[in-house]
Amino acid sequence: MALQGEDSEGVASGEPAAGTVYISIKLHTKDELASGFITEIEVTTASANDGTVDLSEKGEVCVRDRGYPQGGRGSCISIIRATRGHPLREEDEELNRFLAKVRAPVEHPFATIKRVFRCGRVLATTLGRVKVRLTFVCTCYNLFRALELASAKGR
């Protein structure tokens, strides 16, 4: 049983021409925390609630972003949120610090996709086309990550 991470990141979509409607897209990923590879993706519009996307398998241990509610198919741990009038206890803050360190590698694919592949924006007009484009981008990220791991092993 591998520890998985789930996260989402917004991506702007649309043509840069006058009169074109810009839509916002979210890329949801499931990452293998040990290697950093993206194992599964889902693309939704930004208006879709993060709770509607569950990439975990039954019984799988995963760490989720704050936007994802508790529950789902896997055994998922989310960062604990404070509510108005009910601040976090010290042990909850300590758990959040630990989970933040575990979740940090899940942010790496998004930073690389935006910085290296310059894919903060996708010039496609339909959700299906954006999904195809982001599937190729995530595949390229996995190849890039494999080369990084291979060169680090050779040092």
ROKOL-539608 format. One record per residue (C-alpha): x, z, y. Coordinates in steps of 0.5 Angstrom, whole numbers, plus 500, padded with zeros to 3 digits. Layout:
// ROKOL-539608
XZY
...
//
This chain:
// ROKOL-539608
500500500
503498507
502501513
499496518
498495525
492492529
492490536
489485541
492482547
488477552
490470553
487466559
484459557
482453560
484447564
487447571
483442574
478443579
471445577
473447570
471454567
476459565
474463559
478469557
480470550
483476545
488475540
487480535
493481530
494485523
502486523
506489517
510494521
516494516
518487518
514485524
511479521
504477523
500477517
493476519
489473526
483473529
481470536
475472540
472471547
474477551
467479552
467481544
468488543
474490539
470494534
467488532
474486529
476489523
482486520
484492515
482492508
479497504
483503503
489500507
492505512
493502519
494505526
490502531
489501539
485505543
480500544
478500536
473505534
474510528
471507522
472500519
474498512
481502512
484509513
485508520
488513525
487512532
490515538
485521540
482520547
480525552
473526555
471528562
471536562
475536555
482535556
486534550
489540546
497540545
497538538
493532540
498530545
503531540
499526535
498521540
506521542
507520534
502514534
505511540
512511537
509508530
504503534
510500539
513495534
505492534
506490541
513486540
509480537
505479544
511480548
515475544
509470544
509471552
516471554
519466548
514461547
511462554
504462551
500467556
496461557
493456552
490450555
484449550
477449552
474451546
474457541
476453535
482449539
485456542
485459535
488453532
493453537
494461537
495460529
501455530
504460535
503466531
507462525
512460530
513467532
514469524
519464523
523466530
522474527
525471520
531468524
532475528
532479521
537474518
542474524
541482524
542482517
549478517
552482522
//
